[in-house]
Amino acid sequence: MAWNESGGGDKDPWGNRGNNNDGPPDLDEAIRKLQGQLSGMFGGGGGGKKDGSSSSLSGGSMSLLVILALGLYAFAGVYQVDQQERGVIFRFGEVLQNEVGPGLHWNPPLIDQVDIVNVTQVQSHSHQALMLTEDENIVDISLTVQWVIDSAPNFLINVREPRDSLAQATESALRHVAGSASMDEVITDGREAIAIEVQERLQSYLRSYGAGIDVTKVNIDRSAPPIQVQDAFNDVQKAKEDQQKFINQATAYAQQVVPEARGRAQRQLEEAQGYRDRVIARSEGEAQRFEKLLTEYSLAKEVTRDRLYIDAMEKVFSNSSKVMIDVKGGNNMMYLPLDKLGQSNTSVGNSTDVQALRRDLDQLRRDLSAGRTNNSRLRGTGN
């Protein structure tokens, strides 16, 4: 029967409203009854009925709350590890499992702690510092270290602050390498070699620490003298560039001139060698000819003497275009126009001109012979 029906008695949940059933409910009385019911549900003694229904309600509510709390606790322990991640489980600060692979996992919360790190992401660390080189010069170097986590347990357990350890190891490795190199090597062509050496030394440091870090690349972004001496350094570099330019020009000139000089020297040596061989061969030929001539002269002295005289005169006349001959013992002057004879034909190989020249020479020989004969006769008559 509903509380507002006739015969309901005092079943009105709003309490006894007195004799006036049409008035508003008593709010204070309703609040007091609600507080009594709540205290009965959570084990309170007041406001409950004494027939055992209060204890039954309290036990059910507690079970529900416990089940709900256990569900929330179990749900809170579920976590997921991605493919590029690895995890390490700690139980009350002690390592329970070194490495947790990808997938869905569960661990009791508030008891176990799971630290997850990304082992495939390439991270970078930038460093900049002033370094003292081997030749006692100061250079400003900035570099970038690229690294990944190669062991999650080592990264999380062995070193308290692995990133700080990486920064300090980078500083140490860079100072060691820069302090063993000259300023020119650090600033100019030795930067790549220095970067490789820094990477090897840095990886050695981190491996000895057991930091679980793998250095993939070291890039030297900038290496220059301090800004306070930048202008002076630029002047020095310009002077070195000019020096190298002049050296290159001198080397190119030497490479051009020296071969030419050697060629000329070799040519002169060969010409001298040829001249020597020519003179020796000519001298030997003249000596052989003289020996043969001597043999002929011993056999026919007069004929050989006349032949030598005629050959000599032929050589003399070949160098002159006009010849005047004065024959002793007579008043006639002989004129031989050799230039006219040569103008008849410019070809030396023409047989007609050669024959004509030979006839003239024979006539000259006869005239000369006749002149010598007349002179001999005149000398004989006078005696």
Secondary structure, 3 states (H helix, E strand, C coil): CCCCCCCCCCCCCCCCCCCCCCCCCCHHHHHHHHHHHHHHHCCCCCCCCCCCHHHHHHHHHHHHHHHHHHHHHHHHCEEEECCCEEEEEEECCEEEEEEECCEEEECCCCCEEEEEEECCCCEEEEEEEEEECCCCCEEEEEEEEEEEECCHHHHHHHCCCHHHHHHHHHHHHHHHHHHCCCHHHHHCCCHHHHHHHHHHHHHHHHHHHCCCEEEEEEEEEEEECCHHHHHHHHHHHHHHHHHHHHHHHHHHHHHHHHHHHHHHHHHHHHHHHHHHHHHHHHHHHHHHHHHHHHHHHHHCHHHHHHHHHHHHHHHHHCCCCEEEEECCCCCCEEEEEHHHHHHCCCCCCCHHHHHHHHHHHHHHHHHHHHHHHHHHHHHHHHC
